[in-house]
Amino acid sequence: MPGSGDTRAAWAPLVPGADGDVVLAVDFATTGRREATFAELAGLLPGPLDVRQAVPPPDAGREDDPAGYHLRWWGGRVAYGPGARPVRAVLGYCAGSVFASRLADVVERRQGERPVLLLFDPEVPTVAGLDRDVRRAVEGMDGVSDEERAGLRRGIDRIRDATGDDFDKAAEAFVALYREAYGTVLARMGVGGHFAEQLTGLFRSYTGYLTAARHLGPGPGWASATSLLSSGRSGGHTGREIRFPVSQEDLLRDPGVIRTAYELISPTEITG
């Protein structure tokens, strides 16, 4: 676990030079994904909010207590409290909403005022959702033959049949399948195993993030949150819901969503 002397950043600023109130945003954003990210949302906000994106902890996915590991990493490494700028709001996207709710609890205890909690398409991770993500990754793999891709699909089916609803076992098995697939492709290309481990490490970090969210659960704080939902998404998670006629892919870049999010964040005054 990272110690208190660890200098690696747990939060990355998304608006360079912003000096307004802090907004914490939790999502697992990766290069090349189709869905809009909080970086896009932050760049479109009309006010000078200091939006900070959660950075996954090192070696995520290898911990016995993934939920506590993630929360200690993010909750213990934010410069807020007396004498610091207040946290105006905490945002969460999909599984990141679980962490956002718990981090809002941490912020409330430290600064004496609960931040605005906005959740975008909130969900608790499931094996079905992980299955969907792995299939998407397999379909996007370069250098894989049609026969190999079909074999990977069959491997995914076998994992689902063998693990059922056991998320931890499914995640472990999917990471092994992912590692083997990329190891084969990169060996064929003459690329060393170190690169394959880097790719697998990113996927392991993602499954660790999802596992942590599943272990943690949403908590009672979801009742105080507002959900901003894309079309077709099921609700019922939070005390207030606002639906938008946009796809999940465009949720964090849609002008109507951006305007609503800012209006929900900006009226709240928090004194540090």
C-alpha positions as a Markdown table, in Angstrom:
| # | Residue | x | y | z |
|---|---|---|---|---|
| 1 | Met | 0.0 | 0.0 | 0.0 |
| 2 | Pro | 1.3 | 3.5 | -0.7 |
| 3 | Gly | 2.7 | 5.1 | 2.4 |
| 4 | Ser | 2.1 | 8.7 | 3.6 |
| 5 | Gly | 5.5 | 9.6 | 2.0 |
| 6 | Asp | 4.4 | 8.4 | -1.5 |
| 7 | Thr | 4.7 | 11.4 | -3.8 |
| 8 | Arg | 2.6 | 10.0 | -6.7 |
| 9 | Ala | -0.5 | 12.1 | -7.4 |
| 10 | Ala | -3.9 | 10.6 | -6.6 |
| 11 | Trp | -5.7 | 13.5 | -8.3 |
| 12 | Ala | -4.9 | 15.0 | -11.7 |
| 13 | Pro | -6.1 | 18.6 | -12.4 |
| 14 | Leu | -8.2 | 18.8 | -15.5 |
| 15 | Val | -8.4 | 22.6 | -15.8 |
| 16 | Pro | -4.9 | 24.0 | -15.7 |
| 17 | Gly | -4.6 | 27.1 | -13.6 |
| 18 | Ala | -8.1 | 27.0 | -12.2 |
| 19 | Asp | -8.4 | 28.6 | -8.8 |
| 20 | Gly | -12.0 | 28.1 | -8.0 |
| 21 | Asp | -13.6 | 25.6 | -5.6 |
| 22 | Val | -12.4 | 22.0 | -6.0 |
| 23 | Val | -14.6 | 19.4 | -7.8 |
| 24 | Leu | -13.5 | 15.7 | -7.4 |
| 25 | Ala | -14.4 | 13.4 | -10.3 |
| 26 | Val | -14.1 | 9.6 | -10.2 |
| 27 | Asp | -14.0 | 7.5 | -13.4 |
| 28 | Phe | -11.6 | 5.0 | -14.9 |
| 29 | Ala | -10.8 | 7.0 | -18.1 |
| 30 | Thr | -8.5 | 5.3 | -20.6 |
| 31 | Thr | -7.1 | 6.5 | -23.9 |
| 32 | Gly | -9.2 | 5.7 | -27.0 |
| 33 | Arg | -12.5 | 4.9 | -25.2 |
| 34 | Arg | -15.7 | 5.9 | -27.0 |
| 35 | Glu | -17.4 | 7.4 | -24.0 |
| 36 | Ala | -16.8 | 11.0 | -23.1 |
| 37 | Thr | -14.7 | 11.6 | -20.0 |
| 38 | Phe | -14.6 | 14.1 | -17.2 |
| 39 | Ala | -11.8 | 15.9 | -19.0 |
| 40 | Glu | -14.3 | 16.8 | -21.7 |
| 41 | Leu | -16.9 | 17.9 | -19.2 |
| 42 | Ala | -14.4 | 20.0 | -17.3 |
| 43 | Gly | -13.3 | 21.8 | -20.4 |
| 44 | Leu | -16.9 | 22.8 | -21.2 |
| 45 | Leu | -17.9 | 24.0 | -17.8 |
| 46 | Pro | -18.6 | 27.8 | -17.9 |
| 47 | Gly | -17.0 | 28.6 | -14.5 |
| 48 | Pro | -13.5 | 28.4 | -13.0 |
| 49 | Leu | -14.0 | 25.2 | -11.0 |
| 50 | Asp | -10.8 | 23.2 | -10.2 |
| 51 | Val | -11.9 | 19.8 | -11.5 |
| 52 | Arg | -9.6 | 16.9 | -10.4 |
| 53 | Gln | -9.7 | 13.4 | -11.9 |
| 54 | Ala | -9.1 | 10.4 | -9.7 |
| 55 | Val | -5.8 | 8.6 | -10.6 |
| 56 | Pro | -5.9 | 4.8 | -9.9 |
| 57 | Pro | -3.6 | 3.7 | -7.1 |
| 58 | Pro | -0.5 | 1.8 | -8.0 |
| 59 | Asp | -0.7 | -2.0 | -8.1 |
| 60 | Ala | -4.5 | -1.9 | -8.0 |
| 61 | Gly | -6.0 | -5.3 | -8.5 |
| 62 | Arg | -3.4 | -7.1 | -6.3 |
| 63 | Glu | -4.8 | -6.1 | -2.9 |
| 64 | Asp | -6.7 | -8.2 | -0.4 |
| 65 | Asp | -8.8 | -5.2 | 0.5 |
| 66 | Pro | -9.4 | -3.5 | -2.8 |
| 67 | Ala | -12.2 | -1.2 | -1.5 |
| 68 | Gly | -10.2 | 0.1 | 1.4 |
| 69 | Tyr | -7.1 | 0.4 | -0.7 |
| 70 | His | -8.8 | 2.7 | -3.2 |
| 71 | Leu | -10.5 | 4.8 | -0.6 |
| 72 | Arg | -7.3 | 5.3 | 1.4 |
| 73 | Trp | -5.4 | 6.3 | -1.7 |
| 74 | Trp | -8.0 | 8.9 | -2.8 |
| 75 | Gly | -9.5 | 10.0 | 0.5 |
| 76 | Gly | -6.1 | 10.5 | 2.2 |
| 77 | Arg | -4.4 | 12.5 | -0.4 |
| 78 | Val | -6.5 | 15.5 | -1.1 |
| 79 | Ala | -5.5 | 19.0 | 0.1 |
| 80 | Tyr | -8.8 | 20.1 | 1.6 |
| 81 | Gly | -9.9 | 21.1 | 5.1 |
| 82 | Pro | -9.1 | 24.1 | 7.2 |
| 83 | Gly | -7.0 | 26.6 | 5.3 |
| 84 | Ala | -7.5 | 24.9 | 1.9 |
| 85 | Arg | -10.0 | 25.5 | -0.8 |
| 86 | Pro | -13.3 | 23.7 | -0.1 |
| 87 | Val | -14.5 | 20.8 | -2.2 |
| 88 | Arg | -17.6 | 22.1 | -3.9 |
| 89 | Ala | -18.8 | 18.8 | -5.4 |
| 90 | Val | -17.9 | 15.2 | -6.0 |
| 91 | Leu | -18.8 | 13.6 | -9.3 |
| 92 | Gly | -18.9 | 9.9 | -10.3 |
| 93 | Tyr | -19.4 | 8.1 | -13.6 |
| 94 | Cys | -20.8 | 4.6 | -13.7 |
| 95 | Ala | -18.9 | 2.4 | -11.2 |
| 96 | Gly | -17.0 | 5.6 | -10.1 |
| 97 | Ser | -20.3 | 6.7 | -8.5 |
| 98 | Val | -19.7 | 4.2 | -5.7 |
| 99 | Phe | -16.4 | 5.8 | -4.8 |
| 100 | Ala | -17.8 | 9.3 | -5.3 |
| 101 | Ser | -20.5 | 8.7 | -2.7 |
| 102 | Arg | -18.0 | 7.4 | -0.1 |
| 103 | Leu | -15.6 | 10.2 | -0.8 |
| 104 | Ala | -18.4 | 12.7 | -0.3 |
| 105 | Asp | -18.7 | 11.2 | 3.2 |
| 106 | Val | -15.0 | 11.8 | 3.8 |
| 107 | Val | -15.2 | 15.4 | 2.6 |
| 108 | Glu | -18.2 | 16.1 | 4.8 |
| 109 | Arg | -16.4 | 14.9 | 7.9 |
| 110 | Arg | -13.3 | 16.9 | 7.1 |
| 111 | Gln | -14.8 | 20.3 | 6.1 |
| 112 | Gly | -18.0 | 20.1 | 8.0 |
| 113 | Glu | -20.2 | 20.6 | 5.0 |
| 114 | Arg | -21.4 | 18.0 | 2.5 |
| 115 | Pro | -20.4 | 18.6 | -1.1 |
| 116 | Val | -22.9 | 18.4 | -3.9 |
| 117 | Leu | -22.9 | 14.7 | -5.1 |
| 118 | Leu | -23.6 | 14.2 | -8.9 |
| 119 | Leu | -23.6 | 10.7 | -10.3 |
| 120 | Phe | -23.6 | 10.1 | -14.1 |
| 121 | Asp | -25.3 | 6.8 | -15.1 |
| 122 | Pro | -24.5 | 5.3 | -11.6 |
| 123 | Glu | -24.1 | 1.6 | -11.3 |
| 124 | Val | -22.6 | -1.1 | -9.1 |
| 125 | Pro | -20.3 | -3.4 | -11.1 |
| 126 | Thr | -21.7 | -6.8 | -12.2 |
| 127 | Val | -20.2 | -9.9 | -13.9 |
| 128 | Ala | -22.5 | -9.2 | -16.8 |
| 129 | Gly | -21.0 | -5.7 | -17.2 |
| 130 | Leu | -17.4 | -7.1 | -16.8 |
| 131 | Asp | -18.3 | -9.7 | -19.5 |
| 132 | Arg | -19.4 | -6.8 | -21.8 |
| 133 | Asp | -16.2 | -4.9 | -21.2 |
| 134 | Val | -14.0 | -7.9 | -21.9 |
| 135 | Arg | -15.9 | -8.8 | -25.1 |
| 136 | Arg | -15.4 | -5.2 | -26.2 |
| 137 | Ala | -11.7 | -5.4 | -25.5 |
| 138 | Val | -11.4 | -8.7 | -27.5 |
| 139 | Glu | -13.2 | -7.2 | -30.5 |
| 140 | Gly | -10.8 | -4.3 | -30.4 |
| 141 | Met | -7.6 | -6.3 | -30.3 |
| 142 | Asp | -5.3 | -5.8 | -33.3 |
| 143 | Gly | -3.3 | -8.7 | -34.7 |
| 144 | Val | -5.8 | -11.4 | -33.8 |
| 145 | Ser | -7.1 | -13.8 | -36.4 |
| 146 | Asp | -10.8 | -14.5 | -36.8 |
| 147 | Glu | -10.2 | -18.0 | -35.5 |
| 148 | Glu | -8.3 | -16.7 | -32.4 |
| 149 | Arg | -11.0 | -14.1 | -31.8 |
| 150 | Ala | -13.6 | -16.8 | -31.9 |
| 151 | Gly | -11.5 | -18.8 | -29.5 |
| 152 | Leu | -11.4 | -15.9 | -27.1 |
| 153 | Arg | -15.2 | -15.5 | -27.2 |
| 154 | Arg | -15.5 | -19.2 | -26.3 |
| 155 | Gly | -13.1 | -18.6 | -23.5 |
| 156 | Ile | -15.2 | -15.8 | -22.2 |
| 157 | Asp | -18.3 | -18.1 | -22.4 |
| 158 | Arg | -16.5 | -20.8 | -20.4 |
| 159 | Ile | -15.5 | -18.2 | -17.7 |
| 160 | Arg | -19.0 | -17.0 | -17.4 |
| 161 | Asp | -20.3 | -20.6 | -17.0 |
| 162 | Ala | -17.7 | -21.5 | -14.5 |
| 163 | Thr | -17.8 | -18.4 | -12.3 |
| 164 | Gly | -21.5 | -17.5 | -12.4 |
| 165 | Asp | -22.1 | -14.3 | -10.3 |
| 166 | Asp | -18.7 | -14.6 | -8.4 |
| 167 | Phe | -17.2 | -11.2 | -9.5 |
| 168 | Asp | -13.8 | -11.7 | -8.0 |
| 169 | Lys | -13.3 | -15.1 | -9.7 |
| 170 | Ala | -14.6 | -13.8 | -13.0 |
| 171 | Ala | -12.3 | -10.8 | -12.9 |
| 172 | Glu | -9.2 | -13.0 | -12.1 |
| 173 | Ala | -10.0 | -15.3 | -14.9 |
| 174 | Phe | -10.7 | -12.5 | -17.4 |
| 175 | Val | -7.3 | -11.0 | -16.5 |
| 176 | Ala | -5.6 | -14.3 | -17.2 |
| 177 | Leu | -7.4 | -14.6 | -20.6 |
| 178 | Tyr | -6.5 | -11.0 | -21.5 |
| 179 | Arg | -2.8 | -11.7 | -20.6 |
| 180 | Glu | -2.6 | -14.8 | -22.6 |
| 181 | Ala | -4.2 | -13.2 | -25.7 |
| 182 | Tyr | -1.9 | -10.2 | -25.7 |
| 183 | Gly | 1.1 | -12.4 | -25.0 |
| 184 | Thr | 0.4 | -14.4 | -28.1 |
| 185 | Val | -0.2 | -11.4 | -30.3 |
| 186 | Leu | 2.9 | -9.5 | -29.2 |
| 187 | Ala | 5.1 | -12.6 | -29.4 |
| 188 | Arg | 4.0 | -13.0 | -33.0 |
| 189 | Met | 5.0 | -9.3 | -33.6 |
| 190 | Gly | 8.4 | -9.8 | -31.9 |
| 191 | Val | 7.5 | -7.5 | -29.0 |
| 192 | Gly | 8.9 | -8.4 | -25.6 |
| 193 | Gly | 6.8 | -9.7 | -22.7 |
| 194 | His | 7.3 | -6.4 | -20.8 |
| 195 | Phe | 4.9 | -4.6 | -23.1 |
| 196 | Ala | 2.3 | -7.4 | -22.7 |
| 197 | Glu | 2.6 | -7.0 | -18.9 |
| 198 | Gln | 2.0 | -3.2 | -19.2 |
| 199 | Leu | -1.2 | -3.8 | -21.1 |
| 200 | Thr | -2.3 | -6.5 | -18.7 |
| 201 | Gly | -1.4 | -4.2 | -15.8 |
| 202 | Leu | -3.8 | -1.6 | -17.1 |
| 203 | Phe | -6.6 | -4.2 | -17.5 |
| 204 | Arg | -5.8 | -5.5 | -14.0 |
| 205 | Ser | -6.0 | -2.0 | -12.6 |
| 206 | Tyr | -9.4 | -1.7 | -14.2 |
| 207 | Thr | -10.7 | -4.9 | -12.9 |
| 208 | Gly | -9.3 | -4.0 | -9.5 |
| 209 | Tyr | -11.2 | -0.7 | -9.7 |
| 210 | Leu | -14.4 | -2.5 | -10.5 |
| 211 | Thr | -13.8 | -5.2 | -7.8 |
| 212 | Ala | -13.2 | -2.4 | -5.2 |
| 213 | Ala | -16.4 | -0.6 | -6.2 |
| 214 | Arg | -18.4 | -3.9 | -5.9 |
| 215 | His | -17.0 | -4.7 | -2.5 |
| 216 | Leu | -17.6 | -1.1 | -1.3 |
| 217 | Gly | -21.2 | -0.8 | -2.4 |
| 218 | Pro | -23.0 | 2.6 | -2.9 |
| 219 | Gly | -23.7 | 3.3 | 0.8 |
| 220 | Pro | -26.4 | 5.5 | 2.2 |
| 221 | Gly | -24.9 | 8.6 | 0.6 |
| 222 | Trp | -26.5 | 7.8 | -2.7 |
| 223 | Ala | -29.9 | 8.9 | -1.3 |
| 224 | Ser | -28.5 | 12.5 | -1.1 |
| 225 | Ala | -27.2 | 12.4 | -4.7 |
| 226 | Thr | -28.6 | 13.6 | -8.0 |
| 227 | Ser | -28.3 | 11.2 | -11.0 |
| 228 | Leu | -27.9 | 12.5 | -14.5 |
| 229 | Leu | -29.0 | 9.6 | -16.7 |
| 230 | Ser | -28.5 | 8.9 | -20.4 |
| 231 | Ser | -31.4 | 7.5 | -22.5 |
| 232 | Gly | -32.2 | 3.9 | -21.8 |
| 233 | Arg | -30.4 | 3.7 | -18.4 |
| 234 | Ser | -32.3 | 2.3 | -15.5 |
| 235 | Gly | -32.7 | 4.6 | -12.4 |
| 236 | Gly | -33.9 | 4.1 | -8.9 |
| 237 | His | -30.5 | 4.6 | -7.3 |
| 238 | Thr | -30.6 | 8.2 | -5.9 |
| 239 | Gly | -33.0 | 10.6 | -4.4 |
| 240 | Arg | -33.3 | 12.7 | -7.5 |
| 241 | Glu | -32.9 | 11.8 | -11.2 |
| 242 | Ile | -32.7 | 13.9 | -14.3 |
| 243 | Arg | -32.9 | 12.1 | -17.7 |
| 244 | Phe | -31.4 | 13.3 | -20.9 |
| 245 | Pro | -32.2 | 12.2 | -24.5 |
| 246 | Val | -28.5 | 11.4 | -25.2 |
| 247 | Ser | -26.4 | 8.2 | -25.4 |
| 248 | Gln | -24.1 | 7.2 | -22.6 |
| 249 | Glu | -21.3 | 7.8 | -25.0 |
| 250 | Asp | -22.1 | 11.5 | -25.2 |
| 251 | Leu | -23.4 | 12.0 | -21.6 |
| 252 | Leu | -20.3 | 13.8 | -20.3 |
| 253 | Arg | -20.0 | 16.1 | -23.4 |
| 254 | Asp | -23.6 | 17.0 | -24.0 |
| 255 | Pro | -24.3 | 20.8 | -23.7 |
| 256 | Gly | -27.6 | 20.2 | -21.8 |
| 257 | Val | -25.9 | 17.9 | -19.3 |
| 258 | Ile | -23.0 | 20.3 | -18.9 |
| 259 | Arg | -25.3 | 23.2 | -18.2 |
| 260 | Thr | -27.4 | 21.2 | -15.7 |
| 261 | Ala | -24.3 | 19.9 | -13.9 |
| 262 | Tyr | -22.9 | 23.4 | -13.5 |
| 263 | Glu | -26.2 | 24.8 | -12.3 |
| 264 | Leu | -26.4 | 22.0 | -9.6 |
| 265 | Ile | -22.8 | 22.7 | -8.5 |
| 266 | Ser | -22.4 | 26.4 | -8.7 |
| 267 | Pro | -25.2 | 27.7 | -6.3 |
| 268 | Thr | -23.8 | 25.8 | -3.3 |
| 269 | Glu | -21.5 | 27.8 | -1.1 |
| 270 | Ile | -19.2 | 26.0 | 1.2 |
| 271 | Thr | -16.9 | 27.7 | 3.7 |
| 272 | Gly | -13.7 | 25.9 | 4.6 |
